[in-house]
Amino acid sequence: MTSKTDEALGYEQARDELIEVVRRLEAGGTTLEESLALWERGEELAKVCRRWLEGARARLDAALAEEGETEEGE
């Protein structure tokens, strides 16, 4: 479940933190508990990024649909 803090993250902030989480996981050297916490955080950040991208896609689709309606009316 994402927190209110996660919801306030911008796409770039969430993406950058996700990159750092992945880097730390790939580097290894963490305990199992730390790795699980990092993985869980990564999942939360991925959801934040996905919501931003879905929202951007919806806005793009709406703009394209509006443009198509305008062209049909001409």
C-alpha positions in Angstrom: 0.0 0.0 0.0 1.4 3.4 -0.9 1.6 6.2 1.7 0.5 9.8 1.3 4.2 10.7 0.9 4.5 8.3 -2.1 1.4 9.9 -3.6 3.1 13.3 -3.4 6.2 12.1 -5.2 6.6 13.3 -8.7 7.4 10.8 -11.5 11.1 11.8 -11.7 11.6 11.6 -7.9 10.0 8.1 -7.7 12.0 7.0 -10.8 15.3 8.2 -9.3 14.6 6.5 -6.0 13.6 3.3 -7.8 16.9 3.4 -9.7 18.8 3.8 -6.4 16.8 0.9 -4.9 17.6 -1.4 -7.8 21.3 -0.3 -7.7 21.5 -1.3 -4.0 19.8 -4.6 -4.6 22.1 -5.4 -7.6 25.2 -4.5 -5.6 24.4 -7.0 -2.9 25.9 -7.0 0.5 22.6 -6.5 2.3 20.9 -8.8 4.7 17.8 -10.7 3.8 15.7 -8.3 5.8 17.3 -5.3 4.2 16.8 -6.8 0.7 13.2 -7.5 1.4 12.6 -3.9 2.6 14.3 -2.6 -0.5 12.3 -4.8 -2.7 9.0 -3.7 -1.1 10.0 -0.1 -1.4 10.9 -0.7 -5.1 7.4 -2.2 -5.6 5.8 0.9 -4.1 7.9 3.2 -6.2 7.1 1.2 -9.4 3.4 1.7 -8.6 3.8 5.4 -8.2 5.6 5.6 -11.6 3.0 3.4 -13.2 0.2 5.7 -12.0 2.0 8.8 -13.4 2.5 7.1 -16.7 -1.1 5.9 -16.9 -2.2 9.4 -16.1 0.0 10.9 -18.8 -1.3 8.4 -21.3 -4.9 9.2 -20.5 -4.2 12.9 -20.9 -2.5 12.2 -24.3 -5.4 10.0 -25.4 -7.9 12.7 -24.4 -5.9 15.4 -26.3 -5.7 13.2 -29.4 -9.4 12.5 -29.3 -10.2 16.1 -28.9 -8.0 17.0 -31.8 -9.7 14.3 -33.9 -13.1 15.7 -33.1 -11.9 19.2 -34.1 -10.7 17.9 -37.4 -13.9 16.1 -38.1 -15.9 19.2 -37.5 -14.0 21.2 -40.1 
